[in-house]
Amino acid sequence: MISDEERQAMLRAHSIGPAMIRYLEEIGIEKLSDLRGANAEEIAMRMNIALGRRHINRLGVAALCNLIELANGGPA
């Protein structure tokens, strides 16, 4: 389960909202640090598999890139 503190940190990334955080939780990502060095396309694929359908589109992948950049110490 993602803590409130981690949730607030993730929400600082551009285009990340509560739904995306729920999807991350669904695939076992519970901390921003879990995304360091991650690949947005791979994370999106894992989410789509967990959801049972193609749900994460190009905009979702871009949002994940923003979140990964934040996890790697870049701008929000």
The first five atom37 places (N, CA, C, CB, O) and aatype in JSON, in Angstrom:
{
  "aatype": [12, 9, 15, 3, 6, 6, 1, 5, 0, 12, 10, 1, 0, 8, 15, 9, 7, 14, 0, 12, 9, 1, 18, 10, 6, 6, 9, 7, 9, 6, 11, 10, 15, 3, 10, 1, 7, 0, 2, 0, 6, 6, 9, 0, 12, 1, 12, 2, 9, 0, 10, 7, 1, 1, 8, 9, 2, 1, 10, 7, 19, 0, 0, 10, 4, 2, 10, 9, 6, 10, 0, 2, 7, 7, 14, 0],
  "atom_mask": [
    [1, 1, 1, 1, 1],
    [1, 1, 1, 1, 1],
    [1, 1, 1, 1, 1],
    [1, 1, 1, 1, 1],
    [1, 1, 1, 1, 1],
    [1, 1, 1, 1, 1],
    [1, 1, 1, 1, 1],
    [1, 1, 1, 1, 1],
    [1, 1, 1, 1, 1],
    [1, 1, 1, 1, 1],
    [1, 1, 1, 1, 1],
    [1, 1, 1, 1, 1],
    [1, 1, 1, 1, 1],
    [1, 1, 1, 1, 1],
    [1, 1, 1, 1, 1],
    [1, 1, 1, 1, 1],
    [1, 1, 1, 0, 1],
    [1, 1, 1, 1, 1],
    [1, 1, 1, 1, 1],
    [1, 1, 1, 1, 1],
    [1, 1, 1, 1, 1],
    [1, 1, 1, 1, 1],
    [1, 1, 1, 1, 1],
    [1, 1, 1, 1, 1],
    [1, 1, 1, 1, 1],
    [1, 1, 1, 1, 1],
    [1, 1, 1, 1, 1],
    [1, 1, 1, 0, 1],
    [1, 1, 1, 1, 1],
    [1, 1, 1, 1, 1],
    [1, 1, 1, 1, 1],
    [1, 1, 1, 1, 1],
    [1, 1, 1, 1, 1],
    [1, 1, 1, 1, 1],
    [1, 1, 1, 1, 1],
    [1, 1, 1, 1, 1],
    [1, 1, 1, 0, 1],
    [1, 1, 1, 1, 1],
    [1, 1, 1, 1, 1],
    [1, 1, 1, 1, 1],
    [1, 1, 1, 1, 1],
    [1, 1, 1, 1, 1],
    [1, 1, 1, 1, 1],
    [1, 1, 1, 1, 1],
    [1, 1, 1, 1, 1],
    [1, 1, 1, 1, 1],
    [1, 1, 1, 1, 1],
    [1, 1, 1, 1, 1],
    [1, 1, 1, 1, 1],
    [1, 1, 1, 1, 1],
    [1, 1, 1, 1, 1],
    [1, 1, 1, 0, 1],
    [1, 1, 1, 1, 1],
    [1, 1, 1, 1, 1],
    [1, 1, 1, 1, 1],
    [1, 1, 1, 1, 1],
    [1, 1, 1, 1, 1],
    [1, 1, 1, 1, 1],
    [1, 1, 1, 1, 1],
    [1, 1, 1, 0, 1],
    [1, 1, 1, 1, 1],
    [1, 1, 1, 1, 1],
    [1, 1, 1, 1, 1],
    [1, 1, 1, 1, 1],
    [1, 1, 1, 1, 1],
    [1, 1, 1, 1, 1],
    [1, 1, 1, 1, 1],
    [1, 1, 1, 1, 1],
    [1, 1, 1, 1, 1],
    [1, 1, 1, 1, 1],
    [1, 1, 1, 1, 1],
    [1, 1, 1, 1, 1],
    [1, 1, 1, 0, 1],
    [1, 1, 1, 0, 1],
    [1, 1, 1, 1, 1],
    [1, 1, 1, 1, 1]
  ],
  "atom_positions": [
    [[0.84, -1.18, 0.0], [0.0, 0.0, 0.0], [0.89, 1.25, 0.0], [-0.96, -0.01, 1.23], [1.88, 1.33, 0.73]],
    [[0.53, 2.2, -0.81], [1.3, 3.44, -0.9], [0.93, 4.34, 0.27], [1.04, 4.16, -2.27], [-0.25, 4.61, 0.51]],
    [[1.94, 4.79, 0.99], [1.7, 5.67, 2.13], [1.23, 7.05, 1.65], [2.97, 5.81, 3.01], [1.45, 7.41, 0.49]],
    [[0.6, 7.79, 2.53], [0.13, 9.14, 2.18], [1.31, 10.03, 1.77], [-0.62, 9.77, 3.36], [1.19, 10.84, 0.85]],
    [[2.44, 9.87, 2.45], [3.62, 10.68, 2.14], [4.13, 10.37, 0.73], [4.74, 10.42, 3.18], [4.45, 11.28, -0.03]],
    [[4.2, 9.09, 0.39], [4.65, 8.69, -0.96], [3.64, 9.16, -2.0], [4.83, 7.15, -1.05], [4.02, 9.64, -3.08]],
    [[2.37, 9.04, -1.69], [1.31, 9.47, -2.61], [1.46, 10.96, -2.93], [-0.09, 9.19, -2.01], [1.38, 11.36, -4.09]],
    [[1.68, 11.77, -1.9], [1.85, 13.21, -2.1], [3.09, 13.51, -2.94], [1.95, 13.94, -0.75], [3.08, 14.4, -3.79]],
    [[4.16, 12.75, -2.71], [5.38, 12.94, -3.5], [5.13, 12.61, -4.97], [6.53, 12.07, -2.94], [5.58, 13.33, -5.85]],
    [[4.41, 11.53, -5.23], [4.12, 11.12, -6.6], [3.22, 12.13, -7.31], [3.47, 9.75, -6.62], [3.39, 12.39, -8.5]],
    [[2.28, 12.69, -6.58], [1.35, 13.65, -7.18], [2.02, 14.94, -7.62], [0.25, 13.97, -6.2], [1.42, 15.74, -8.34]],
    [[3.27, 15.17, -7.2], [4.01, 16.36, -7.64], [4.43, 16.25, -9.1], [5.24, 16.56, -6.76], [4.71, 17.27, -9.73]],
    [[4.49, 15.04, -9.64], [4.89, 14.86, -11.04], [3.76, 15.32, -11.96], [5.24, 13.37, -11.32], [2.59, 15.06, -11.7]],
    [[4.12, 16.0, -13.03], [3.16, 16.52, -14.01], [2.34, 15.37, -14.59], [3.9, 17.29, -15.14], [2.89, 14.36, -15.02]],
    [[1.04, 15.55, -14.61], [0.07, 14.62, -15.21], [-0.16, 13.33, -14.42], [0.53, 14.26, -16.58], [-0.79, 12.41, -14.93]],
    [[0.34, 13.26, -13.21], [0.08, 12.08, -12.37], [-1.08, 12.41, -11.44], [1.34, 11.67, -11.55], [-1.08, 13.41, -10.73]],
    [[-2.08, 11.53, -11.47], [-3.25, 11.72, -10.63], [-3.54, 10.46, -9.82], [0.0, 0.0, 0.0], [-2.79, 9.49, -9.88]],
    [[-4.62, 10.49, -9.07], [-4.97, 9.36, -8.21], [-5.14, 8.03, -8.96], [-6.23, 9.67, -7.48], [-4.77, 6.98, -8.43]],
    [[-5.69, 8.07, -10.16], [-5.89, 6.83, -10.91], [-4.55, 6.18, -11.25], [-6.68, 7.1, -12.21], [-4.38, 4.98, -11.08]],
    [[-3.59, 6.98, -11.71], [-2.28, 6.44, -12.06], [-1.61, 5.84, -10.82], [-1.39, 7.54, -12.69], [-0.95, 4.81, -10.91]],
    [[-1.78, 6.48, -9.7], [-1.19, 5.97, -8.46], [-1.85, 4.63, -8.09], [-1.36, 6.99, -7.31], [-1.16, 3.72, -7.62]],
    [[-3.14, 4.5, -8.29], [-3.82, 3.21, -8.04], [-3.25, 2.12, -8.96], [-5.35, 3.34, -8.26], [-3.06, 0.99, -8.52]],
    [[-2.99, 2.47, -10.22], [-2.43, 1.49, -11.15], [-1.02, 1.07, -10.73], [-2.41, 2.07, -12.58], [-0.66, -0.1, -10.83]],
    [[-0.24, 2.03, -10.26], [1.1, 1.7, -9.77], [1.01, 0.74, -8.58], [1.87, 2.98, -9.36], [1.76, -0.23, -8.5]],
    [[0.1, 1.03, -7.69], [-0.11, 0.17, -6.52], [-0.52, -1.24, -6.97], [-1.19, 0.78, -5.59], [-0.09, -2.23, -6.37]],
    [[-1.32, -1.32, -7.99], [-1.8, -2.6, -8.52], [-0.64, -3.49, -8.97], [-2.74, -2.36, -9.69], [-0.72, -4.71, -8.85]],
    [[0.43, -2.88, -9.48], [1.57, -3.68, -9.96], [2.7, -3.75, -8.93], [2.11, -3.1, -11.27], [3.8, -4.19, -9.24]],
    [[2.42, -3.3, -7.71], [3.39, -3.48, -6.63], [4.37, -2.35, -6.42], [0.0, 0.0, 0.0], [5.32, -2.5, -5.65]],
    [[4.18, -1.23, -7.09], [5.06, -0.08, -6.89], [4.47, 0.76, -5.76], [5.23, 0.77, -8.2], [3.38, 1.3, -5.89]],
    [[5.21, 0.85, -4.67], [4.7, 1.52, -3.48], [5.48, 2.76, -3.07], [4.68, 0.57, -2.35], [5.04, 3.53, -2.23]],
    [[6.65, 2.94, -3.68], [7.49, 4.1, -3.33], [8.01, 4.74, -4.61], [8.67, 3.68, -2.4], [8.22, 4.07, -5.62]],
    [[8.21, 6.03, -4.54], [8.8, 6.75, -5.67], [10.15, 6.15, -6.03], [8.95, 8.25, -5.34], [10.49, 6.05, -7.21]],
    [[10.9, 5.75, -5.03], [12.23, 5.18, -5.28], [12.16, 3.86, -6.06], [12.95, 4.95, -3.97], [13.14, 3.46, -6.68]],
    [[11.0, 3.18, -6.04], [10.84, 1.95, -6.82], [10.93, 2.22, -8.32], [9.5, 1.28, -6.5], [11.13, 1.3, -9.11]],
    [[10.77, 3.49, -8.71], [10.77, 3.85, -10.13], [12.11, 4.35, -10.64], [9.74, 4.9, -10.37], [12.25, 4.66, -11.82]],
    [[13.1, 4.45, -9.76], [14.42, 4.92, -10.22], [14.96, 3.99, -11.3], [15.43, 4.99, -9.03], [15.05, 2.77, -11.12]],
    [[15.31, 4.59, -12.41], [15.88, 3.83, -13.53], [14.87, 2.99, -14.29], [0.0, 0.0, 0.0], [15.26, 2.2, -15.15]],
    [[13.59, 3.14, -13.99], [12.56, 2.34, -14.65], [12.32, 2.82, -16.08], [11.24, 2.4, -13.86], [12.72, 3.92, -16.46]],
    [[11.68, 1.98, -16.86], [11.31, 2.29, -18.23], [9.8, 2.49, -18.27], [11.76, 1.15, -19.21], [9.04, 1.6, -17.89]],
    [[9.37, 3.66, -18.73], [7.94, 4.0, -18.73], [7.12, 3.04, -19.58], [7.76, 5.42, -19.24], [6.0, 2.68, -19.2]],
    [[7.64, 2.63, -20.71], [6.91, 1.69, -21.58], [6.69, 0.36, -20.88], [7.68, 1.48, -22.91], [5.62, -0.24, -20.98]],
    [[7.7, -0.1, -20.17], [7.6, -1.37, -19.44], [6.58, -1.26, -18.3], [8.97, -1.78, -18.88], [5.77, -2.17, -18.09]],
    [[6.62, -0.15, -17.58], [5.65, 0.06, -16.49], [4.23, 0.1, -17.07], [5.96, 1.38, -15.71], [3.31, -0.49, -16.5]],
    [[4.06, 0.8, -18.18], [2.74, 0.88, -18.82], [2.26, -0.51, -19.26], [2.79, 1.82, -20.04], [1.08, -0.83, -19.1]],
    [[3.16, -1.31, -19.79], [2.8, -2.66, -20.21], [2.35, -3.49, -19.0], [3.99, -3.33, -20.92], [1.36, -4.21, -19.08]],
    [[3.08, -3.38, -17.9], [2.71, -4.11, -16.69], [1.33, -3.67, -16.19], [3.76, -3.9, -15.59], [0.54, -4.5, -15.74]],
    [[1.06, -2.38, -16.26], [-0.25, -1.87, -15.85], [-1.35, -2.41, -16.75], [-0.26, -0.32, -15.87], [-2.39, -2.86, -16.27]],
    [[-1.12, -2.39, -18.05], [-2.11, -2.89, -18.99], [-2.41, -4.37, -18.75], [-1.63, -2.67, -20.43], [-3.56, -4.79, -18.83]],
    [[-1.39, -5.14, -18.45], [-1.58, -6.55, -18.16], [-2.4, -6.72, -16.88], [-0.21, -7.27, -18.02], [-3.33, -7.52, -16.83]],
    [[-2.05, -5.94, -15.85], [-2.78, -6.02, -14.58], [-4.24, -5.6, -14.74], [-2.11, -5.14, -13.52], [-5.13, -6.16, -14.09]],
    [[-4.48, -4.63, -15.61], [-5.84, -4.14, -15.83], [-6.64, -5.04, -16.78], [-5.8, -2.73, -16.37], [-7.86, -4.94, -16.89]],
    [[-5.92, -5.92, -17.48], [-6.58, -6.83, -18.4], [-6.98, -6.21, -19.72], [0.0, 0.0, 0.0], [-7.77, -6.78, -20.47]],
    [[-6.42, -5.05, -20.01], [-6.73, -4.37, -21.27], [-5.71, -3.26, -21.51], [-8.19, -3.78, -21.25], [-4.98, -2.86, -20.6]],
    [[-5.67, -2.79, -22.74], [-4.78, -1.67, -23.04], [-5.46, -0.4, -22.56], [-4.45, -1.58, -24.58], [-6.45, 0.05, -23.14]],
    [[-4.93, 0.15, -21.51], [-5.53, 1.34, -20.9], [-4.55, 2.52, -20.89], [-5.97, 1.02, -19.48], [-4.96, 3.67, -21.06]],
    [[-3.28, 2.24, -20.7], [-2.28, 3.3, -20.64], [-1.85, 3.65, -22.06], [-1.04, 2.86, -19.77], [-1.22, 2.84, -22.75]],
    [[-2.2, 4.85, -22.49], [-1.87, 5.3, -23.84], [-0.59, 6.15, -23.83], [-3.05, 6.11, -24.45], [0.13, 6.17, -22.84]],
    [[-0.33, 6.83, -24.94], [0.89, 7.64, -25.03], [0.95, 8.74, -23.98], [0.99, 8.28, -26.41], [2.02, 9.04, -23.45]],
    [[-0.19, 9.32, -23.66], [-0.21, 10.36, -22.62], [0.11, 9.76, -21.26], [-1.58, 11.06, -22.58], [0.79, 10.38, -20.44]],
    [[-0.38, 8.56, -21.02], [-0.06, 7.86, -19.78], [1.42, 7.54, -19.68], [0.0, 0.0, 0.0], [2.03, 7.66, -18.61]],
    [[2.01, 7.12, -20.8], [3.45, 6.83, -20.83], [4.23, 8.12, -20.56], [3.86, 6.22, -22.21], [5.23, 8.1, -19.84]],
    [[3.78, 9.24, -21.15], [4.45, 10.52, -20.9], [4.36, 10.9, -19.42], [3.82, 11.64, -21.78], [5.33, 11.39, -18.85]],
    [[3.2, 10.67, -18.81], [3.05, 10.95, -17.38], [3.99, 10.07, -16.56], [1.58, 10.72, -16.93], [4.61, 10.54, -15.61]],
    [[4.1, 8.81, -16.94], [5.04, 7.91, -16.25], [6.48, 8.38, -16.42], [4.9, 6.48, -16.77], [7.28, 8.27, -15.49]],
    [[6.81, 8.91, -17.6], [8.16, 9.47, -17.8], [8.41, 10.61, -16.82], [8.33, 9.98, -19.26], [9.5, 10.72, -16.25]],
    [[7.4, 11.46, -16.62], [7.54, 12.55, -15.66], [7.76, 12.02, -14.25], [6.29, 13.45, -15.69], [8.59, 12.54, -13.5]],
    [[7.03, 10.98, -13.9], [7.16, 10.4, -12.56], [8.53, 9.74, -12.38], [6.05, 9.36, -12.31], [9.16, 9.87, -11.33]],
    [[9.0, 9.06, -13.4], [10.32, 8.42, -13.34], [11.41, 9.5, -13.24], [10.56, 7.52, -14.59], [12.38, 9.34, -12.5]],
    [[11.24, 10.59, -13.99], [12.2, 11.7, -13.91], [12.25, 12.25, -12.48], [11.83, 12.82, -14.91], [13.33, 12.54, -11.97]],
    [[11.09, 12.4, -11.86], [11.04, 12.87, -10.46], [11.74, 11.86, -9.55], [9.57, 13.08, -10.01], [12.49, 12.25, -8.65]],
    [[11.5, 10.58, -9.77], [12.14, 9.53, -8.95], [13.66, 9.56, -9.1], [11.62, 8.14, -9.35], [14.39, 9.25, -8.16]],
    [[14.12, 9.95, -10.28], [15.57, 10.01, -10.54], [16.19, 11.34, -10.1], [15.84, 9.79, -12.0], [17.37, 11.59, -10.35]],
    [[15.39, 12.18, -9.45], [15.92, 13.44, -8.92], [15.77, 14.62, -9.83], [0.0, 0.0, 0.0], [16.32, 15.69, -9.56]],
    [[15.02, 14.45, -10.92], [14.82, 15.54, -11.87], [13.65, 16.42, -11.46], [0.0, 0.0, 0.0], [13.09, 16.26, -10.37]],
    [[13.28, 17.34, -12.34], [12.16, 18.24, -12.03], [10.84, 17.5, -11.96], [12.07, 19.35, -13.07], [10.67, 16.45, -12.57]],
    [[9.91, 18.06, -11.23], [8.58, 17.47, -11.13], [7.87, 17.83, -12.37], [7.79, 17.95, -9.88], [6.72, 17.46, -12.56]]
  ]
}
